[in-house]
Amino acid sequence: MIMRPIQMVDLKRQYTKIKSEVDSAIQEVIDNAAFINGKAVTDFAAALSAYTGSRHVIPCANGTDALQIAMMALDLQPGDEVITPSFTYVATTEVVALLKLKPVFVEVDPRTFCLDPIALEKAITPRTRAIVPVHLYGQSAPMQEILAIAARHKLHVIEDNAQAIGSSYRFPDGMTQKTGAIGTIGTTSFFPSKNLGCYGDGGAIFTDDDALASRLKMIANHGQSRRYYHDLVGCNSRLDSIQAAVLNVKLKKLDEYIAARRAAADFYDNAFKAHPKITTPYRAPYSHHVFHQYTLILEGVDRDGLNEFLAGKNIPSMIYYPVPAHRQQMFAASGGGNYHLETTDWLTERVISLPMHTELDEEQLQTISAAVLEYINKN
Ligand SMILES: *Cc1c(COP(=O)(O)O)cnc(C)c1O
């Protein structure tokens, strides 16, 4: 038998296994013509609330909107500072600038790729209002430290949980909470390739605070309190019913999907174990890693050479992310270039992500890791 082609994410094969369930869920939405705010959406919000333990789940159009609506609901004023890691996907930092707030970029811990609490506290000024930890690659940021700093300085915490839905954080007292349900507000994305992905765009916002939840709901719906009465300036950000129908099916499989990702990560870890040029992902004892990405740090390896070598064998690999926020042109005018984030730059030059999804089999994992080792050991 010929090996299946290796992809970064194999959504097609995942779909074939749930096709009948997904197809009938989508068909039901069409049959009922409840395309917007239908039962599928309310069912999904309730199911996600139960799954995450977050009291309120407000579905919205995508993960970027979720972040924007979160910041709008906290009533931040132009010039207020919002601290984010520089080592993240652009959406985290972009919405800060879009709302005329000031993004302040801080370092990550090179082991976890998440916000470094020491750097975070140093970056706080009298204008700081919020912190946005990103649970990058599927692992929780160190929330105990971040919450303690936020409490000391009276700051909001918005968790960008787009990459870590299903992950959890264990507090020193043993209490465990799902990521996204820990801070003042949590946000996530259902972009197809995310761990819980729909078949288009989607997102959600999480909070335990009743008053905040009603503000978030209003803002996502034109600031409307009752029909045609608009109390706040809002936006139009909805999860449509067809996407919610897909998500209802996939949420039931999420833990199974996470287990498959973790098994693939175990395979890779074992293959690259103790290699002097390869650092495999650190697994923080406080976090349940859900491996949105499997990301290596390479030392003394020509990364572009490896990427090309793998591509020549039809094995994709990606750099997440080649340019950190503080080096993006969009922040040049707002002082992005003035940062010296050595760890972030160091990581940016050394990380590489390998194929990671729910459908990887042993033969594929073996092929990928053998190819990586072949290149690294020869060069
Ligand atoms: C994907 C992602 C987002 C944005 O989600 P969209 O649904 O694409 O808008 C935000 N933050 C992080 C860390 C992400 O990975």
The ligand as an SDF file (V2000), in Angstrom:
LIG
                    3D

 15 15  0  0  0  0  0  0  0  0999 V2000
   -5.7690   31.6500   14.8300 C   0  0  0  0  0  0  0  0  0  0  0  0
   -5.3890   32.5870   15.8660 C   0  0  0  0  0  0  0  0  0  0  0  0
   -6.1040   33.7850   16.1020 C   0  0  0  0  0  0  0  0  0  0  0  0
   -7.1690   34.3080   15.1950 C   0  0  0  0  0  0  0  0  0  0  0  0
   -8.1940   33.4740   14.8590 O   0  0  0  0  0  0  0  0  0  0  0  0
   -9.0550   33.7260   13.5270 P   0  0  0  0  0  0  0  0  0  0  0  0
  -10.2490   32.8710   13.7360 O   0  0  0  0  0  0  0  0  0  0  0  0
   -8.2120   33.3080   12.3720 O   0  0  0  0  0  0  0  0  0  0  0  0
   -9.4060   35.1730   13.4700 O   0  0  0  0  0  0  0  0  0  0  0  0
   -5.7330   34.5590   17.1730 C   0  0  0  0  0  0  0  0  0  0  0  0
   -4.7000   34.2280   17.9660 N   0  0  0  0  0  0  0  0  0  0  0  0
   -3.9790   33.1100   17.7640 C   0  0  0  0  0  0  0  0  0  0  0  0
   -2.8570   32.7870   18.7050 C   0  0  0  0  0  0  0  0  0  0  0  0
   -4.2860   32.2610   16.7070 C   0  0  0  0  0  0  0  0  0  0  0  0
   -3.5430   31.1690   16.5110 O   0  0  0  0  0  0  0  0  0  0  0  0
  1  2  1  0
  2  3  1  0
  2 14  2  0
  3  4  1  0
  3 10  2  0
  4  5  1  0
  5  6  1  0
  6  7  2  0
  6  8  1  0
  6  9  1  0
 10 11  1  0
 11 12  2  0
 12 13  1  0
 12 14  1  0
 14 15  1  0
M  END
$$$$
